């Protein structure tokens, strides 16, 4: 079981916050995209260009389960909540939803390689938010405003992790 799991749309800072959070808490850090790449022998982006999304989601789910096996901080892919078994697994974790407005995300992702966002990232993000928003709410203990500075977001998550530890 992980100490904390970060979920949210692409570009909300899950990896950046996860690494910083792991440093602050003295924990290991695992990104499900990295676990996926190790298991599949190619990056998420490469895999998505060669395979359909349904195949990808199954392999992403397997990477999520592997990442959740030990203690530490886990940053998930934005669509990790897409499969019902993944949501079930996340409900048993201290799962935090990092969220920020779509315009902030579009700016953050302007130079990135995100095949699932396609030609119109703003429209695609709105679609993803509409589809995944309920799933993020379903699996998370708290929602954190991730448009603020990295230090502010990390401190909020640290407080939530400590609160979860004391209430268990």
C-alpha positions, 0 to 999 in steps of 0.5 A: 500500500502506498502512503499517498497517491496523486490523481488528476488530469494531465498537466496538473502537476502529479509528477512534480508534486509527487517528487517534491512530496516524496523528498519532504516525507522521505519516501520513495517516488513512483510514477505509473508512466515510468512503471508502464515504460519499464514493463512495456519497453516503450514510453506511454506516448510511443505505446499510444501511437502504436496501440489503441487506448483500450489496450493501453488502459489495461496495461496502465492498470497493471502498472498502477497495481505494481506502483501501489505495492509498496510504501511511497508516493505514487503519481498516476497517469491522468486516465488511471481512473478510467477502469473500474478495478483501478478506481476500486484499488485507489479507494483503498489508498490515501488518494489526493486529486490535484486539480486546476483550471483547464486554461492553466493546464493548456499553458503547462502542456503547450510544449509537451508530447500528449497524444491523447490531447490531440489537435485541440487540447482545450476541447479535449481537456474539457471532455476529459474533465467531464468524463473523469471528474466524477471518477476523481471525486469517487476515489479521492480523500481530498481535492487540492488546488494545483494552480498555486506554487509547487511549495504551496501544493506540497504543503497542502498535501503533506497536511492531508497525508498527516491527517490521514495517518492520524485518523487511521 
